[in-house]
Amino acid sequence: MKNTVLFSKIFLLFACAFLISSCIKNDNFIKGDAKIRFFQAASTDTTQNFYLNGIQIGTSVAYNTNTSYVVIAGDSVFNITSKNIGTGVDVTSLANQEFKIGQNYSVFYYKEKTDGPAKLKVYTDDVKPDLDSAKLTFLNLGYTLGSKVVITDSTNTANPIESLLGYGETKTFKVKVNNIMKYAFKLSSPTATNPPPVVTRLDSLTINNGRVYLILFDGDKKGELKNRIISSN
């Protein structure tokens, strides 16, 4: 009888420990891991599948979309390959890419010009938030645009601040989000479209303090400016 009671108590302890450990959330991220996501940023190309050392990672990626972050082994070296959906033909690759423990990475499938070859580029993502502000990283991959992107901070209506962002360039700002904060975008040499296409602006309705954002500038097949606001945390 005593052995039965002892066994029951031991079983109960193990069951409790299992339930507690099952409730611990680690967001699919443990020490030793890195995270990676893939973007298709070439408006004149088709949907892509991405591979690490020959193994497909994430789902197929159409233009203007991206995968969610996928957990991979950190401090490991990978060969990255992109293949056209359906045909399985290799389009482009990057060899010997190392992804460090605890880091987040974005891999972009892009072009430098319409009739040029597709390429892959890896960026290390800053996902650590500041609770009192928003981090904004602007990236221009609009190879069809034909001119730089003008970023206008019109928070100060009497003295707006403009920044130019050329193809392949990035800029990072830390901003206090409030009711008067506002960023607008246009081309330094606008196209003939009339009226110009609507480009999503940044304000307190689209971004929040304590968040990290990637603002990806792109151009459609007609060379019109597009942008995507992508949360990174």
C-alpha positions in Angstrom: 0.0 0.0 0.0 2.8 2.4 0.9 4.6 1.7 -2.4 1.4 2.4 -4.2 1.0 5.8 -2.5 4.7 6.6 -3.1 4.4 5.7 -6.7 1.3 7.9 -7.1 3.0 10.9 -5.6 6.1 10.5 -7.8 3.8 10.1 -10.9 1.9 13.3 -9.8 5.2 15.2 -9.5 6.4 14.2 -13.0 3.0 15.1 -14.4 3.1 18.6 -12.9 6.6 19.1 -14.1 5.6 18.1 -17.6 2.5 20.4 -17.6 4.6 23.4 -16.4 7.3 22.9 -19.0 4.6 22.6 -21.7 3.2 26.0 -20.7 6.6 27.7 -21.0 6.5 29.7 -24.3 9.9 30.4 -26.0 8.5 31.7 -29.3 10.1 28.8 -31.2 13.5 30.3 -30.3 16.2 28.7 -28.1 19.8 29.4 -27.4 21.8 28.1 -30.4 19.3 29.2 -33.0 19.2 31.9 -35.6 16.2 33.0 -37.6 15.8 33.7 -41.3 13.1 35.0 -43.7 13.0 35.3 -47.5 11.7 38.1 -49.8 10.9 38.2 -53.5 11.6 41.8 -54.4 11.9 41.5 -58.2 8.7 42.8 -59.9 9.6 41.4 -63.3 10.3 37.8 -62.0 8.1 34.9 -61.0 7.4 33.1 -57.7 10.5 31.6 -56.0 11.3 28.7 -53.7 14.3 29.1 -51.4 16.7 26.4 -50.2 19.4 26.1 -47.5 21.9 23.4 -48.4 19.3 21.8 -50.8 16.4 21.8 -48.3 13.4 24.1 -49.1 12.8 26.6 -46.3 9.4 28.1 -45.8 6.7 28.4 -48.5 6.8 29.6 -52.1 7.3 33.4 -52.3 5.5 35.5 -54.9 6.6 39.0 -55.8 5.9 41.5 -53.0 5.6 38.8 -50.4 7.9 37.1 -47.9 8.1 34.1 -45.6 7.8 34.3 -41.8 11.0 33.9 -39.8 12.1 30.3 -39.8 14.4 28.9 -37.1 17.7 27.4 -38.2 20.9 26.3 -36.5 23.1 29.2 -35.5 26.8 29.5 -36.2 26.3 27.3 -39.2 27.3 27.8 -42.8 24.7 27.5 -45.6 24.5 27.7 -49.3 21.3 29.6 -50.3 19.6 28.8 -53.6 16.5 30.3 -55.3 14.5 28.3 -57.8 11.6 29.2 -60.1 8.4 27.7 -58.9 7.1 24.9 -61.1 10.2 24.4 -63.2 12.6 23.9 -60.3 15.3 25.7 -62.3 18.1 27.3 -60.2 18.0 31.1 -60.7 20.7 32.3 -58.4 22.7 31.3 -55.3 25.0 32.5 -52.5 27.6 30.1 -51.1 29.1 29.9 -47.6 26.7 32.2 -45.7 27.2 32.1 -41.9 24.2 32.8 -39.7 25.2 33.6 -36.1 23.4 32.4 -32.9 20.7 34.8 -31.7 20.6 36.9 -34.9 17.7 37.5 -37.3 18.3 37.7 -41.1 16.4 38.7 -44.2 17.4 37.3 -47.6 16.2 39.3 -50.6 15.8 38.0 -54.2 16.2 41.2 -56.3 17.6 42.7 -59.5 19.7 45.7 -60.3 18.1 46.3 -63.7 15.1 44.9 -65.6 17.2 42.9 -68.1 19.9 41.9 -65.6 20.2 38.7 -63.7 18.5 38.0 -60.3 20.7 38.1 -57.2 20.4 37.3 -53.5 21.5 39.6 -50.7 21.5 39.0 -46.9 20.8 41.6 -44.3 21.1 41.3 -40.6 17.9 42.5 -38.9 17.9 44.7 -35.8 14.9 43.4 -33.9 15.7 44.8 -30.5 12.9 47.3 -29.6 13.1 50.6 -27.8 9.9 50.9 -25.8 9.6 54.7 -26.1 10.1 54.9 -29.9 9.9 53.0 -33.2 12.9 51.9 -35.2 12.5 52.4 -39.0 14.9 50.9 -41.5 14.3 52.1 -45.1 15.6 49.9 -47.9 15.4 50.8 -51.6 15.3 47.8 -54.0 13.3 49.5 -56.7 15.3 48.7 -59.8 12.6 49.9 -62.1 12.2 53.3 -60.5 14.8 55.2 -62.4 15.4 57.7 -59.7 16.0 58.0 -55.9 13.3 57.9 -53.3 12.6 61.1 -51.3 11.7 60.5 -47.7 9.9 63.5 -46.2 9.6 63.9 -42.5 6.8 66.5 -42.2 6.4 66.2 -38.5 7.6 69.8 -38.3 5.2 71.4 -40.8 7.2 74.7 -40.8 10.5 72.9 -41.7 10.0 69.4 -43.2 13.2 67.3 -43.4 13.9 65.4 -46.7 16.3 62.5 -47.2 17.3 60.8 -50.5 17.6 57.1 -50.7 19.3 55.6 -53.8 18.9 52.1 -55.1 20.5 49.5 -52.8 20.8 52.0 -49.9 19.4 51.8 -46.4 18.7 54.4 -43.7 17.6 53.7 -40.2 15.8 56.2 -37.9 14.6 56.0 -34.4 11.4 58.1 -34.0 8.9 59.1 -31.3 5.5 58.1 -32.6 2.8 60.7 -31.8 -0.2 62.2 -33.4 1.8 64.7 -35.5 4.5 62.4 -36.7 4.2 61.8 -40.5 6.5 60.5 -43.2 5.7 60.7 -46.9 7.5 59.3 -50.0 7.9 60.2 -53.6 10.4 59.9 -56.5 13.0 62.5 -57.0 12.2 62.3 -60.7 8.4 61.4 -60.9 7.0 59.4 -63.7 4.4 60.7 -66.1 1.5 59.0 -64.2 -1.3 61.4 -63.5 -2.4 61.3 -60.7 0.7 59.6 -59.1 0.1 56.3 -57.4 -0.8 56.3 -53.7 2.2 55.4 -51.5 1.4 54.4 -47.9 2.7 57.0 -45.6 4.0 56.5 -42.0 2.0 57.9 -39.2 0.6 56.9 -35.8 -2.0 54.8 -37.6 0.6 52.6 -39.3 3.4 52.3 -36.8 3.7 52.2 -33.0 6.4 52.8 -30.4 8.1 49.7 -29.2 8.2 48.2 -32.7 10.9 47.6 -35.3 9.9 48.1 -39.0 11.4 47.5 -42.4 10.0 49.9 -45.0 10.8 48.3 -48.4 10.7 50.6 -51.4 10.1 48.9 -54.7 9.0 49.7 -58.3 6.3 47.9 -60.3 6.7 47.0 -64.0 5.7 50.5 -65.0 8.4 52.1 -62.8 5.9 53.4 -60.2 6.9 53.7 -56.6 5.6 51.1 -54.1 6.4 50.5 -50.5 5.7 47.8 -47.9 5.7 48.3 -44.2 6.9 45.1 -42.6 7.1 44.5 -38.8 10.3 42.8 -37.7 9.4 42.0 -34.1 
